Amino acid sequence: MIASVATLTARKGHEAKVADILSDYVTKEKKVKGCVRCYFKRALNNDDTFLLYSEYDTLEHFDAANKPDKPQEPGKVRFILKPHVVKAFFGNFD
């Protein structure tokens, strides 16, 4: 079993948008081969902080889940929401 855990903090006022993004991510990630479970939870004491947890059956499944679906386009930055690579989540959605 490989577990990937992250805490994410959104800017004030963007909590609903972050929850939508995380919900979409969890729905997609649950369909990945080898994903045992994936969920997010909001902190009990802070509405703008979330926990993101993903669990994979084997290291091979974990590695496969982290490969991009398609090649990156030149000049564009790809946004990948994987708990073990997320350093900060700022919530700039404008």
SVG drawing of the C-alpha trace seen along z (x, -y; Angstrom):
<svg xmlns="http://www.w3.org/2000/svg" viewBox="-19 -37 26 40">
<polyline fill="none" stroke="black" stroke-width="0.4" points="0.0,0.0 1.2,-3.5 -0.5,-6.5 -0.2,-10.0 -1.3,-12.8 -1.4,-16.6 -3.0,-19.5 -4.1,-22.3 -5.0,-25.9 -7.2,-28.1 -7.3,-31.9 -10.2,-33.3 -13.4,-33.4 -12.3,-30.6 -13.1,-27.6 -16.1,-26.6 -14.1,-26.6 -11.3,-24.6 -13.9,-22.0 -15.3,-21.7 -11.8,-21.2 -11.0,-18.6 -14.3,-16.8 -13.6,-16.6 -10.1,-15.3 -11.3,-12.6 -14.0,-11.5 -11.4,-11.1 -8.7,-9.5 -11.0,-6.8 -11.3,-5.5 -7.5,-5.1 -6.4,-1.5 -4.9,-0.5 -6.4,-3.4 -7.8,-1.8 -9.3,-5.0 -9.2,-8.7 -11.0,-11.4 -10.7,-15.0 -12.0,-16.4 -12.3,-20.0 -10.5,-20.8 -12.7,-20.9 -11.2,-24.1 -10.6,-26.0 -12.9,-26.3 -10.1,-27.1 -7.9,-24.0 -8.4,-20.6 -6.8,-17.2 -6.3,-15.2 -5.7,-11.4 -5.0,-9.0 -4.1,-5.3 -2.7,-2.9 -2.4,0.8 1.2,1.0 4.2,-1.3 3.6,-0.5 0.0,-1.8 1.2,-4.8 3.8,-5.6 1.3,-5.0 -1.2,-7.4 1.4,-10.1 2.2,-10.0 0.6,-12.7 -2.3,-11.5 -1.0,-13.4 2.2,-15.3 2.6,-18.8 2.0,-21.6 5.0,-23.8 4.8,-27.1 2.0,-25.9 2.3,-25.0 0.4,-21.8 -1.5,-21.8 -1.2,-18.4 -3.0,-17.9 -1.2,-15.0 -0.9,-15.2 2.8,-14.1 3.8,-16.9 1.6,-19.7 3.6,-22.3 1.0,-25.1 -2.5,-25.8 -3.2,-29.5 -6.7,-29.6 -6.2,-32.2 -9.2,-31.5 -10.0,-34.9"/>
</svg>
